Amino acid sequence: MKSTASELIRRKKLLKHVLLGLIALLGLICLYNGSSFAPGAEEVIGLDDGTDPVTGIFRPKRDYFDELFEDQEQNPEVPKSLPVCDTRHSELIPCLDRHLIYQLKLKLNLTLMEHYERHCPPAERRYNCLIPPPSGYKIPIRWPESRDEVWKANIPHTHLAQEKSDQNWMIVMGEKIRFPGGGTHFHSGADKYIASIASMLKFPGDKLNNGGNIRTVLDVGCGVASFGAYLLPLGIIAMSLAPNDVHQNQIQFALERGIPSALGVLGTKRLPYPSRSFEMAHCSRCRIDWLQRDGILLLELDRLLRPGGYFVYSSPEAYAHDPENRRIWNAMHDLLRRMCWRVVSRRDQTVIWAKSLSNSCYLKRPSGTNPPLCGSDIDPDVSWNVHMKACITPYTTKMHKGKGSGLEPWPSRLTGPPPRLDEIGVSIDQFQEDTNTWNHRVMEYWKQMRSVIQKNSIRNVMDMNSNLGGFAAALKEKDVWVMNVAPVNMSSRLKIVYDRGLIGTVHDWCESFSTYPRTYDLLHAWRVFSEIEERGCSVEDLLIEMDRMLRPEGFVIIRDKASIVDHIRKFLTALKWDGYSLEVEPKTDALSLNEERVVIARKQLWGDDDDDDDDSEVL
């Protein structure tokens, strides 16, 4: 009996030592892995050869992340934290990353601006990590004060203030950067310049909105978007567009100011907007060679302008008398004449053309005139990853007979049924039902969030699946603007969004969006996750991309199938979206899915002091 007891004690001691040895071994393994993945480590999260980390194209990849998410039954525990990217990547735009272009040795035509177009990283370069804010980041100044000033710490770049000091783009004043409203062509202020354009067009009261008939404007080469900022009080919304070029942060400043704007370039591919979207296009010293490739860039503007739409051009070619500028002016004037555009006004340094109202002029051109009319096989509304066409987009029979767009003035057009509804197979009754449904849904969203939303804390809003624009239209009484995003499989509906006097873009949510980190206060995702899941793309990747776009203390509203919402809720803590969260079962309506759920969450403000806390459990 004594011998048996001694043997039992010996076995217990042996088991204890074995367990201690295993614990020590596991500790060493964790230490090794921690040195590789921890945010505070010396080595940056990235490729084995030390290249930059990117979080771009969302394709399946056999790595630690996929193994974790592959089977929730085998991996029931969701990590409490995600790895954090190195702070030098605080402004990372995965599909507009110059380092990626250099490292992949892409052979791009710089003359055609291909290096400013989207080039998403391949699957093997996908490393998901949270983008940290820059050191000293502050919650952005609220609208409307943000139009005139932002925190310097949020965009710590002052080179534009120095380079454009004589043009009143921006001025550094202590902890803030101020925007006097000037531009390269309008040093004395955008408001005066806008009034002068209205005067040239003889609009009543020198108001550029022309009684609500001018609503959507495309401003190419927009700088820090002061032109668009001063259009807003007139009831005009501009898509202010500029590339991520030598003036790298101009669109970042525009979005920080709360001004509608986007990264983009007139290069080789169509802009991601449907045909006949804008009443006016504007180029003020935008440094674009309009004559290249048989005028293909002007033909892209022609595709985007509505019948009778205006092109406002302020540039030396419009007024200078030296031989080179005279040559450019004569060639440009001849090209636009053959495109059936006419000069409606020319004063000082600005010229304004108007596009033809119907097909009549096109049909009167001599046979063989260039540029030719586009064939019926070319869809003018397909715009995602499609090369520009060197041809004129003729009007539909309906537009030709009507000699115009048939749109009501703003703001009536927001709720009135757009004339192009029949082109997408939507009836007037369906349109009105959609409008009413979203009015009710948005009212319910705000009721749920009213306890945590502060006055003017939401300005930049994105609807990630805009459909007919009902969500944005329901926000008409809020002092916000909405980037309406039409997923590629629903891109035909974006024309309805523009016909309602709203703006937006086409996008594939299996890829990263072309915007800077921390640029939106509210992201609304209706059925977005179930759609990308059906296509084989990663829900987790899209969550991390949304975090990149979302400002600290910003909100996400995700409305989707119950199973999707249940899965997403598991990641709120890891994403640092757990400062406030709420899940509700919405009332059934005309657009409801079976077992639909809504989750509302708020992103926390975090920074350098929080990084070390992420080492405990890394995705």
ZASEMAR-68926 format. One record per residue (C-alpha): x, y, z; residue in three letters. Coordinates in steps of 0.2 Angstrom, whole numbers, plus 5000, padded with zeros to 4 digits. Layout:
N
[[X, Y, Z], 'Ala']
...
This chain:
619
[[5000, 5000, 5000], 'Met']
[[5014, 5012, 5005], 'Lys']
[[5023, 5007, 4988], 'Ser']
[[5008, 5011, 4978], 'Thr']
[[5006, 5028, 4986], 'Ala']
[[5025, 5032, 4983], 'Ser']
[[5022, 5027, 4965], 'Glu']
[[5007, 5038, 4963], 'Leu']
[[5017, 5053, 4970], 'Ile']
[[5031, 5050, 4958], 'Arg']
[[5020, 5050, 4943], 'Arg']
[[5011, 5066, 4949], 'Lys']
[[5028, 5075, 4950], 'Lys']
[[5033, 5068, 4933], 'Leu']
[[5017, 5074, 4926], 'Leu']
[[5020, 5091, 4934], 'Lys']
[[5037, 5093, 4926], 'His']
[[5031, 5088, 4909], 'Val']
[[5017, 5101, 4910], 'Leu']
[[5029, 5114, 4916], 'Leu']
[[5040, 5110, 4901], 'Gly']
[[5026, 5111, 4889], 'Leu']
[[5021, 5128, 4896], 'Ile']
[[5039, 5134, 4894], 'Ala']
[[5040, 5128, 4876], 'Leu']
[[5023, 5137, 4872], 'Leu']
[[5030, 5153, 4880], 'Gly']
[[5045, 5153, 4869], 'Leu']
[[5034, 5150, 4853], 'Ile']
[[5023, 5164, 4858], 'Cys']
[[5038, 5175, 4861], 'Leu']
[[5044, 5171, 4844], 'Tyr']
[[5028, 5174, 4836], 'Asn']
[[5025, 5190, 4846], 'Gly']
[[5042, 5197, 4839], 'Ser']
[[5036, 5194, 4821], 'Ser']
[[5018, 5201, 4823], 'Phe']
[[5017, 5213, 4837], 'Ala']
[[5013, 5231, 4832], 'Pro']
[[5027, 5237, 4843], 'Gly']
[[5040, 5226, 4836], 'Ala']
[[5055, 5233, 4826], 'Glu']
[[5050, 5224, 4810], 'Glu']
[[5036, 5231, 4800], 'Val']
[[5021, 5220, 4796], 'Ile']
[[5025, 5216, 4777], 'Gly']
[[5033, 5204, 4765], 'Leu']
[[5048, 5193, 4771], 'Asp']
[[5060, 5204, 4760], 'Asp']
[[5055, 5219, 4771], 'Gly']
[[5044, 5228, 4758], 'Thr']
[[5029, 5240, 4763], 'Asp']
[[5013, 5232, 4770], 'Pro']
[[4998, 5235, 4760], 'Val']
[[4979, 5231, 4763], 'Thr']
[[4973, 5232, 4746], 'Gly']
[[4964, 5219, 4734], 'Ile']
[[4954, 5207, 4744], 'Phe']
[[4957, 5190, 4738], 'Arg']
[[4959, 5173, 4747], 'Pro']
[[4977, 5169, 4752], 'Lys']
[[4984, 5155, 4762], 'Arg']
[[4991, 5164, 4777], 'Asp']
[[4988, 5165, 4796], 'Tyr']
[[4972, 5176, 4794], 'Phe']
[[4964, 5164, 4782], 'Asp']
[[4967, 5149, 4793], 'Glu']
[[4960, 5158, 4808], 'Leu']
[[4944, 5163, 4798], 'Phe']
[[4942, 5147, 4787], 'Glu']
[[4931, 5137, 4799], 'Asp']
[[4923, 5146, 4814], 'Gln']
[[4919, 5129, 4822], 'Glu']
[[4937, 5125, 4822], 'Gln']
[[4942, 5143, 4827], 'Asn']
[[4928, 5148, 4839], 'Pro']
[[4938, 5161, 4848], 'Glu']
[[4939, 5178, 4839], 'Val']
[[4955, 5188, 4844], 'Pro']
[[4953, 5203, 4855], 'Lys']
[[4965, 5214, 4844], 'Ser']
[[4971, 5216, 4827], 'Leu']
[[4989, 5220, 4822], 'Pro']
[[4993, 5238, 4819], 'Val']
[[5002, 5245, 4804], 'Cys']
[[5018, 5255, 4806], 'Asp']
[[5014, 5273, 4809], 'Thr']
[[5023, 5278, 4793], 'Arg']
[[5008, 5270, 4784], 'His']
[[4996, 5281, 4792], 'Ser']
[[4991, 5288, 4775], 'Glu']
[[4991, 5272, 4766], 'Leu']
[[4979, 5271, 4750], 'Ile']
[[4982, 5253, 4745], 'Pro']
[[4977, 5254, 4727], 'Cys']
[[4986, 5271, 4724], 'Leu']
[[5002, 5266, 4733], 'Asp']
[[5018, 5273, 4724], 'Arg']
[[5029, 5261, 4734], 'His']
[[5019, 5247, 4726], 'Leu']
[[5021, 5253, 4709], 'Ile']
[[5040, 5255, 4711], 'Tyr']
[[5042, 5238, 4720], 'Gln']
[[5032, 5228, 4707], 'Leu']
[[5041, 5237, 4693], 'Lys']
[[5025, 5241, 4684], 'Leu']
[[5028, 5247, 4666], 'Lys']
[[5016, 5262, 4665], 'Leu']
[[5015, 5276, 4653], 'Asn']
[[5018, 5292, 4663], 'Leu']
[[5013, 5303, 4649], 'Thr']
[[4996, 5296, 4650], 'Leu']
[[4995, 5297, 4669], 'Met']
[[4994, 5278, 4671], 'Glu']
[[5004, 5279, 4687], 'His']
[[4990, 5290, 4695], 'Tyr']
[[4977, 5277, 4691], 'Glu']
[[4972, 5262, 4702], 'Arg']
[[4984, 5248, 4704], 'His']
[[4979, 5236, 4718], 'Cys']
[[4992, 5225, 4726], 'Pro']
[[4992, 5206, 4722], 'Pro']
[[4985, 5193, 4734], 'Ala']
[[5002, 5189, 4741], 'Glu']
[[5005, 5207, 4746], 'Arg']
[[4989, 5208, 4757], 'Arg']
[[4993, 5211, 4775], 'Tyr']
[[4978, 5216, 4786], 'Asn']
[[4982, 5228, 4799], 'Cys']
[[4974, 5243, 4807], 'Leu']
[[4980, 5260, 4800], 'Ile']
[[4985, 5271, 4815], 'Pro']
[[4982, 5290, 4815], 'Pro']
[[4997, 5301, 4815], 'Pro']
[[5005, 5307, 4831], 'Ser']
[[4994, 5320, 4840], 'Gly']
[[4979, 5317, 4830], 'Tyr']
[[4963, 5326, 4836], 'Lys']
[[4945, 5324, 4832], 'Ile']
[[4942, 5334, 4817], 'Pro']
[[4935, 5352, 4818], 'Ile']
[[4916, 5351, 4815], 'Arg']
[[4907, 5358, 4800], 'Trp']
[[4904, 5372, 4795], 'Pro']
[[4920, 5379, 4804], 'Glu']
[[4930, 5365, 4796], 'Ser']
[[4928, 5373, 4779], 'Arg']
[[4940, 5387, 4784], 'Asp']
[[4952, 5377, 4796], 'Glu']
[[4958, 5360, 4801], 'Val']
[[4970, 5353, 4814], 'Trp']
[[4988, 5353, 4807], 'Lys']
[[4992, 5337, 4817], 'Ala']
[[4978, 5327, 4807], 'Asn']
[[4987, 5331, 4790], 'Ile']
[[5005, 5336, 4795], 'Pro']
[[5009, 5343, 4778], 'His']
[[5013, 5361, 4775], 'Thr']
[[5022, 5360, 4759], 'His']
[[5007, 5366, 4749], 'Leu']
[[5005, 5381, 4760], 'Ala']
[[5023, 5386, 4756], 'Gln']
[[5022, 5382, 4737], 'Glu']
[[5005, 5391, 4735], 'Lys']
[[5008, 5405, 4747], 'Ser']
[[5005, 5418, 4734], 'Asp']
[[4988, 5410, 4729], 'Gln']
[[4979, 5409, 4745], 'Asn']
[[4977, 5390, 4745], 'Trp']
[[4981, 5388, 4763], 'Met']
[[4990, 5396, 4778], 'Ile']
[[4998, 5388, 4793], 'Val']
[[4993, 5397, 4809], 'Met']
[[4999, 5388, 4825], 'Gly']
[[4991, 5371, 4827], 'Glu']
[[4979, 5375, 4813], 'Lys']
[[4979, 5376, 4794], 'Ile']
[[4967, 5389, 4787], 'Arg']
[[4960, 5390, 4770], 'Phe']
[[4956, 5408, 4764], 'Pro']
[[4946, 5402, 4749], 'Gly']
[[4959, 5406, 4736], 'Gly']
[[4965, 5396, 4721], 'Gly']
[[4978, 5396, 4707], 'Thr']
[[4966, 5406, 4696], 'His']
[[4956, 5415, 4709], 'Phe']
[[4968, 5422, 4722], 'His']
[[4955, 5435, 4728], 'Ser']
[[4942, 5421, 4733], 'Gly']
[[4932, 5407, 4725], 'Ala']
[[4916, 5416, 4729], 'Asp']
[[4920, 5431, 4718], 'Lys']
[[4926, 5419, 4704], 'Tyr']
[[4910, 5409, 4705], 'Ile']
[[4899, 5425, 4703], 'Ala']
[[4909, 5431, 4688], 'Ser']
[[4905, 5414, 4679], 'Ile']
[[4887, 5416, 4683], 'Ala']
[[4888, 5434, 4676], 'Ser']
[[4896, 5428, 4660], 'Met']
[[4882, 5416, 4658], 'Leu']
[[4869, 5430, 4662], 'Lys']
[[4861, 5419, 4676], 'Phe']
[[4848, 5429, 4687], 'Pro']
[[4856, 5438, 4701], 'Gly']
[[4874, 5431, 4696], 'Asp']
[[4869, 5415, 4705], 'Lys']
[[4877, 5400, 4697], 'Leu']
[[4863, 5388, 4702], 'Asn']
[[4852, 5397, 4689], 'Asn']
[[4836, 5394, 4699], 'Gly']
[[4841, 5376, 4703], 'Gly']
[[4845, 5371, 4685], 'Asn']
[[4864, 5369, 4689], 'Ile']
[[4866, 5356, 4703], 'Arg']
[[4880, 5344, 4699], 'Thr']
[[4897, 5350, 4694], 'Val']
[[4913, 5341, 4690], 'Leu']
[[4929, 5350, 4696], 'Asp']
[[4944, 5343, 4688], 'Val']
[[4961, 5347, 4696], 'Gly']
[[4952, 5355, 4710], 'Cys']
[[4967, 5358, 4722], 'Gly']
[[4960, 5359, 4740], 'Val']
[[4942, 5360, 4733], 'Ala']
[[4939, 5378, 4738], 'Ser']
[[4929, 5380, 4722], 'Phe']
[[4917, 5366, 4727], 'Gly']
[[4917, 5373, 4745], 'Ala']
[[4909, 5390, 4739], 'Tyr']
[[4897, 5381, 4728], 'Leu']
[[4888, 5373, 4742], 'Leu']
[[4879, 5389, 4749], 'Pro']
[[4871, 5390, 4731], 'Leu']
[[4864, 5373, 4732], 'Gly']
[[4877, 5366, 4720], 'Ile']
[[4887, 5350, 4724], 'Ile']
[[4903, 5347, 4715], 'Ala']
[[4913, 5331, 4713], 'Met']
[[4930, 5339, 4716], 'Ser']
[[4943, 5328, 4708], 'Leu']
[[4962, 5327, 4709], 'Ala']
[[4975, 5314, 4708], 'Pro']
[[4987, 5308, 4721], 'Asn']
[[5001, 5318, 4712], 'Asp']
[[5015, 5330, 4718], 'Val']
[[5002, 5339, 4728], 'His']
[[4999, 5323, 4737], 'Gln']
[[4987, 5328, 4751], 'Asn']
[[4975, 5341, 4742], 'Gln']
[[4960, 5329, 4742], 'Ile']
[[4965, 5324, 4760], 'Gln']
[[4963, 5342, 4765], 'Phe']
[[4947, 5344, 4755], 'Ala']
[[4939, 5329, 4764], 'Leu']
[[4946, 5335, 4781], 'Glu']
[[4937, 5351, 4778], 'Arg']
[[4921, 5342, 4775], 'Gly']
[[4920, 5346, 4756], 'Ile']
[[4914, 5333, 4743], 'Pro']
[[4929, 5326, 4734], 'Ser']
[[4938, 5311, 4727], 'Ala']
[[4954, 5305, 4721], 'Leu']
[[4954, 5302, 4702], 'Gly']
[[4963, 5306, 4686], 'Val']
[[4959, 5309, 4668], 'Leu']
[[4971, 5296, 4662], 'Gly']
[[4967, 5281, 4651], 'Thr']
[[4951, 5274, 4659], 'Lys']
[[4934, 5282, 4661], 'Arg']
[[4930, 5291, 4677], 'Leu']
[[4918, 5280, 4687], 'Pro']
[[4903, 5290, 4684], 'Tyr']
[[4888, 5287, 4672], 'Pro']
[[4885, 5297, 4657], 'Ser']
[[4876, 5313, 4658], 'Arg']
[[4879, 5316, 4676], 'Ser']
[[4885, 5334, 4677], 'Phe']
[[4877, 5351, 4672], 'Glu']
[[4895, 5359, 4672], 'Met']
[[4913, 5354, 4671], 'Ala']
[[4926, 5366, 4677], 'His']
[[4945, 5367, 4675], 'Cys']
[[4955, 5381, 4682], 'Ser']
[[4973, 5379, 4678], 'Arg']
[[4971, 5361, 4679], 'Cys']
[[4987, 5357, 4669], 'Arg']
[[4978, 5344, 4657], 'Ile']
[[4983, 5342, 4639], 'Asp']
[[4966, 5342, 4632], 'Trp']
[[4972, 5339, 4614], 'Leu']
[[4981, 5322, 4617], 'Gln']
[[4975, 5306, 4609], 'Arg']
[[4963, 5315, 4597], 'Asp']
[[4955, 5324, 4611], 'Gly']
[[4950, 5309, 4621], 'Ile']
[[4949, 5318, 4638], 'Leu']
[[4937, 5331, 4631], 'Leu']
[[4927, 5317, 4624], 'Leu']
[[4926, 5309, 4641], 'Glu']
[[4919, 5326, 4648], 'Leu']
[[4907, 5326, 4634], 'Asp']
[[4901, 5308, 4640], 'Arg']
[[4899, 5315, 4657], 'Leu']
[[4890, 5332, 4653], 'Leu']
[[4871, 5333, 4652], 'Arg']
[[4863, 5340, 4636], 'Pro']
[[4867, 5358, 4635], 'Gly']
[[4880, 5356, 4649], 'Gly']
[[4894, 5369, 4651], 'Tyr']
[[4913, 5368, 4651], 'Phe']
[[4921, 5382, 4661], 'Val']
[[4939, 5384, 4656], 'Tyr']
[[4951, 5396, 4665], 'Ser']
[[4969, 5394, 4658], 'Ser']
[[4982, 5404, 4648], 'Pro']
[[4977, 5396, 4632], 'Glu']
[[4960, 5406, 4634], 'Ala']
[[4969, 5423, 4634], 'Tyr']
[[4987, 5422, 4631], 'Ala']
[[4994, 5428, 4614], 'His']
[[5011, 5420, 4613], 'Asp']
[[5013, 5408, 4598], 'Pro']
[[5012, 5392, 4608], 'Glu']
[[4996, 5396, 4618], 'Asn']
[[4988, 5403, 4601], 'Arg']
[[4992, 5386, 4593], 'Arg']
[[4984, 5376, 4608], 'Ile']
[[4969, 5388, 4608], 'Trp']
[[4966, 5386, 4589], 'Asn']
[[4967, 5367, 4589], 'Ala']
[[4956, 5366, 4605], 'Met']
[[4943, 5377, 4597], 'His']
[[4943, 5367, 4581], 'Asp']
[[4941, 5351, 4590], 'Leu']
[[4926, 5357, 4601], 'Leu']
[[4918, 5364, 4586], 'Arg']
[[4918, 5347, 4577], 'Arg']
[[4911, 5340, 4594], 'Met']
[[4897, 5352, 4592], 'Cys']
[[4901, 5363, 4607], 'Trp']
[[4899, 5381, 4605], 'Arg']
[[4907, 5396, 4614], 'Val']
[[4894, 5405, 4624], 'Val']
[[4905, 5417, 4633], 'Ser']
[[4923, 5423, 4634], 'Arg']
[[4930, 5436, 4646], 'Arg']
[[4947, 5440, 4653], 'Asp']
[[4955, 5423, 4657], 'Gln']
[[4940, 5412, 4656], 'Thr']
[[4930, 5404, 4641], 'Val']
[[4914, 5394, 4643], 'Ile']
[[4908, 5381, 4630], 'Trp']
[[4891, 5373, 4630], 'Ala']
[[4887, 5355, 4624], 'Lys']
[[4874, 5352, 4610], 'Ser']
[[4856, 5350, 4616], 'Leu']
[[4852, 5336, 4604], 'Ser']
[[4859, 5325, 4590], 'Asn']
[[4855, 5337, 4576], 'Ser']
[[4872, 5345, 4575], 'Cys']
[[4880, 5328, 4574], 'Tyr']
[[4869, 5322, 4560], 'Leu']
[[4874, 5338, 4550], 'Lys']
[[4892, 5335, 4551], 'Arg']
[[4901, 5330, 4534], 'Pro']
[[4904, 5311, 4532], 'Ser']
[[4920, 5305, 4540], 'Gly']
[[4922, 5320, 4552], 'Thr']
[[4932, 5316, 4568], 'Asn']
[[4929, 5312, 4581], 'Pro']
[[4916, 5299, 4576], 'Pro']
[[4900, 5295, 4585], 'Leu']
[[4901, 5280, 4596], 'Cys']
[[4893, 5264, 4590], 'Gly']
[[4877, 5256, 4598], 'Ser']
[[4888, 5243, 4605], 'Asp']
[[4897, 5255, 4617], 'Ile']
[[4888, 5257, 4633], 'Asp']
[[4891, 5275, 4639], 'Pro']
[[4886, 5271, 4657], 'Asp']
[[4898, 5257, 4660], 'Val']
[[4913, 5265, 4669], 'Ser']
[[4922, 5253, 4681], 'Trp']
[[4939, 5249, 4674], 'Asn']
[[4934, 5253, 4656], 'Val']
[[4946, 5262, 4644], 'His']
[[4940, 5279, 4637], 'Met']
[[4933, 5279, 4620], 'Lys']
[[4938, 5292, 4607], 'Ala']
[[4921, 5295, 4600], 'Cys']
[[4905, 5306, 4604], 'Ile']
[[4891, 5298, 4614], 'Thr']
[[4875, 5302, 4605], 'Pro']
[[4859, 5305, 4614], 'Tyr']
[[4845, 5292, 4616], 'Thr']
[[4830, 5295, 4605], 'Thr']
[[4820, 5301, 4621], 'Lys']
[[4834, 5314, 4625], 'Met']
[[4836, 5320, 4607], 'His']
[[4817, 5324, 4605], 'Lys']
[[4817, 5332, 4622], 'Gly']
[[4832, 5343, 4619], 'Lys']
[[4838, 5342, 4637], 'Gly']
[[4839, 5330, 4652], 'Ser']
[[4821, 5332, 4657], 'Gly']
[[4826, 5335, 4675], 'Leu']
[[4817, 5346, 4687], 'Glu']
[[4826, 5360, 4696], 'Pro']
[[4834, 5357, 4713], 'Trp']
[[4828, 5353, 4725], 'Pro']
[[4812, 5346, 4717], 'Ser']
[[4822, 5333, 4707], 'Arg']
[[4828, 5325, 4724], 'Leu']
[[4811, 5317, 4726], 'Thr']
[[4803, 5318, 4709], 'Gly']
[[4804, 5302, 4698], 'Pro']
[[4820, 5304, 4687], 'Pro']
[[4816, 5302, 4668], 'Pro']
[[4829, 5288, 4666], 'Arg']
[[4820, 5276, 4678], 'Leu']
[[4814, 5266, 4663], 'Asp']
[[4832, 5263, 4657], 'Glu']
[[4835, 5252, 4673], 'Ile']
[[4817, 5244, 4673], 'Gly']
[[4811, 5253, 4689], 'Val']
[[4793, 5260, 4689], 'Ser']
[[4788, 5276, 4697], 'Ile']
[[4778, 5267, 4710], 'Asp']
[[4794, 5257, 4715], 'Gln']
[[4804, 5272, 4715], 'Phe']
[[4792, 5281, 4727], 'Gln']
[[4791, 5265, 4738], 'Glu']
[[4810, 5265, 4739], 'Asp']
[[4810, 5283, 4744], 'Thr']
[[4797, 5281, 4758], 'Asn']
[[4806, 5265, 4764], 'Thr']
[[4822, 5274, 4766], 'Trp']
[[4814, 5289, 4775], 'Asn']
[[4808, 5278, 4788], 'His']
[[4824, 5268, 4790], 'Arg']
[[4835, 5283, 4792], 'Val']
[[4822, 5290, 4805], 'Met']
[[4824, 5274, 4815], 'Glu']
[[4843, 5274, 4813], 'Tyr']
[[4844, 5292, 4820], 'Trp']
[[4832, 5287, 4835], 'Lys']
[[4844, 5273, 4839], 'Gln']
[[4860, 5285, 4839], 'Met']
[[4853, 5301, 4846], 'Arg']
[[4860, 5298, 4863], 'Ser']
[[4877, 5297, 4856], 'Val']
[[4877, 5309, 4841], 'Ile']
[[4883, 5326, 4845], 'Gln']
[[4878, 5342, 4835], 'Lys']
[[4887, 5343, 4818], 'Asn']
[[4898, 5328, 4822], 'Ser']
[[4893, 5319, 4806], 'Ile']
[[4898, 5327, 4790], 'Arg']
[[4906, 5315, 4777], 'Asn']
[[4894, 5300, 4774], 'Val']
[[4896, 5285, 4763], 'Met']
[[4882, 5274, 4757], 'Asp']
[[4891, 5258, 4752], 'Met']
[[4877, 5252, 4742], 'Asn']
[[4867, 5267, 4736], 'Ser']
[[4854, 5258, 4725], 'Asn']
[[4842, 5272, 4720], 'Leu']
[[4850, 5285, 4732], 'Gly']
[[4836, 5283, 4745], 'Gly']
[[4847, 5283, 4760], 'Phe']
[[4856, 5300, 4754], 'Ala']
[[4839, 5308, 4750], 'Ala']
[[4832, 5304, 4767], 'Ala']
[[4847, 5314, 4775], 'Leu']
[[4841, 5330, 4766], 'Lys']
[[4838, 5339, 4782], 'Glu']
[[4855, 5335, 4789], 'Lys']
[[4870, 5346, 4785], 'Asp']
[[4879, 5331, 4778], 'Val']
[[4885, 5326, 4760], 'Trp']
[[4884, 5308, 4754], 'Val']
[[4896, 5298, 4743], 'Met']
[[4884, 5286, 4735], 'Asn']
[[4893, 5270, 4730], 'Val']
[[4886, 5259, 4717], 'Ala']
[[4894, 5241, 4718], 'Pro']
[[4899, 5235, 4701], 'Val']
[[4885, 5223, 4699], 'Asn']
[[4872, 5238, 4702], 'Met']
[[4882, 5252, 4693], 'Ser']
[[4868, 5255, 4681], 'Ser']
[[4858, 5263, 4695], 'Arg']
[[4871, 5277, 4698], 'Leu']
[[4863, 5287, 4684], 'Lys']
[[4847, 5288, 4695], 'Ile']
[[4857, 5295, 4710], 'Val']
[[4865, 5309, 4699], 'Tyr']
[[4848, 5313, 4691], 'Asp']
[[4841, 5316, 4709], 'Arg']
[[4855, 5329, 4711], 'Gly']
[[4866, 5318, 4722], 'Leu']
[[4884, 5312, 4718], 'Ile']
[[4893, 5295, 4719], 'Gly']
[[4904, 5283, 4711], 'Thr']
[[4906, 5265, 4705], 'Val']
[[4916, 5253, 4716], 'His']
[[4921, 5235, 4718], 'Asp']
[[4921, 5231, 4737], 'Trp']
[[4932, 5216, 4734], 'Cys']
[[4946, 5230, 4732], 'Glu']
[[4951, 5245, 4743], 'Ser']
[[4942, 5261, 4740], 'Phe']
[[4952, 5276, 4733], 'Ser']
[[4952, 5288, 4748], 'Thr']
[[4963, 5293, 4762], 'Tyr']
[[4962, 5285, 4779], 'Pro']
[[4950, 5293, 4792], 'Arg']
[[4939, 5303, 4779], 'Thr']
[[4921, 5298, 4783], 'Tyr']
[[4911, 5300, 4799], 'Asp']
[[4898, 5287, 4794], 'Leu']
[[4898, 5272, 4784], 'Leu']
[[4881, 5264, 4779], 'His']
[[4882, 5246, 4772], 'Ala']
[[4866, 5238, 4766], 'Trp']
[[4868, 5220, 4760], 'Arg']
[[4886, 5224, 4755], 'Val']
[[4894, 5210, 4765], 'Phe']
[[4882, 5196, 4759], 'Ser']
[[4885, 5202, 4741], 'Glu']
[[4904, 5201, 4743], 'Ile']
[[4903, 5184, 4752], 'Glu']
[[4893, 5177, 4738], 'Glu']
[[4908, 5182, 4726], 'Arg']
[[4921, 5173, 4737], 'Gly']
[[4928, 5189, 4745], 'Cys']
[[4932, 5191, 4763], 'Ser']
[[4921, 5199, 4776], 'Val']
[[4935, 5202, 4788], 'Glu']
[[4945, 5211, 4774], 'Asp']
[[4931, 5223, 4771], 'Leu']
[[4929, 5227, 4789], 'Leu']
[[4947, 5232, 4790], 'Ile']
[[4945, 5243, 4775], 'Glu']
[[4930, 5251, 4782], 'Met']
[[4941, 5255, 4798], 'Asp']
[[4954, 5263, 4787], 'Arg']
[[4941, 5275, 4779], 'Met']
[[4932, 5278, 4796], 'Leu']
[[4936, 5293, 4807], 'Arg']
[[4939, 5290, 4825], 'Pro']
[[4922, 5292, 4834], 'Glu']
[[4914, 5289, 4818], 'Gly']
[[4899, 5277, 4815], 'Phe']
[[4896, 5261, 4805], 'Val']
[[4878, 5255, 4801], 'Ile']
[[4878, 5238, 4794], 'Ile']
[[4861, 5230, 4788], 'Arg']
[[4862, 5213, 4782], 'Asp']
[[4857, 5194, 4785], 'Lys']
[[4857, 5189, 4803], 'Ala']
[[4871, 5177, 4801], 'Ser']
[[4882, 5190, 4793], 'Ile']
[[4878, 5203, 4807], 'Val']
[[4882, 5189, 4820], 'Asp']
[[4899, 5186, 4813], 'His']
[[4903, 5204, 4812], 'Ile']
[[4899, 5208, 4830], 'Arg']
[[4912, 5196, 4835], 'Lys']
[[4925, 5208, 4828], 'Phe']
[[4920, 5224, 4836], 'Leu']
[[4932, 5223, 4850], 'Thr']
[[4947, 5219, 4839], 'Ala']
[[4942, 5233, 4827], 'Leu']
[[4941, 5245, 4842], 'Lys']
[[4923, 5248, 4837], 'Trp']
[[4916, 5244, 4854], 'Asp']
[[4915, 5262, 4862], 'Gly']
[[4896, 5260, 4857], 'Tyr']
[[4887, 5246, 4849], 'Ser']
[[4869, 5241, 4847], 'Leu']
[[4861, 5227, 4837], 'Glu']
[[4842, 5228, 4833], 'Val']
[[4830, 5218, 4823], 'Glu']
[[4822, 5230, 4811], 'Pro']
[[4804, 5231, 4806], 'Lys']
[[4799, 5222, 4790], 'Thr']
[[4797, 5233, 4775], 'Asp']
[[4797, 5233, 4756], 'Ala']
[[4816, 5230, 4755], 'Leu']
[[4818, 5218, 4769], 'Ser']
[[4828, 5202, 4768], 'Leu']
[[4823, 5186, 4778], 'Asn']
[[4830, 5188, 4796], 'Glu']
[[4838, 5204, 4793], 'Glu']
[[4848, 5213, 4807], 'Arg']
[[4856, 5230, 4810], 'Val']
[[4871, 5233, 4820], 'Val']
[[4877, 5251, 4824], 'Ile']
[[4895, 5253, 4831], 'Ala']
[[4906, 5268, 4835], 'Arg']
[[4925, 5268, 4832], 'Lys']
[[4936, 5273, 4846], 'Gln']
[[4950, 5286, 4846], 'Leu']
[[4966, 5277, 4848], 'Trp']
[[4984, 5281, 4844], 'Gly']
[[5002, 5278, 4850], 'Asp']
[[4998, 5274, 4868], 'Asp']
[[4986, 5260, 4863], 'Asp']
[[4998, 5250, 4852], 'Asp']
[[5007, 5241, 4865], 'Asp']
[[4990, 5234, 4872], 'Asp']
[[4988, 5224, 4855], 'Asp']
[[5002, 5212, 4859], 'Asp']
[[4991, 5200, 4870], 'Ser']
[[4982, 5192, 4856], 'Glu']
[[4986, 5196, 4838], 'Val']
[[4975, 5190, 4823], 'Leu']
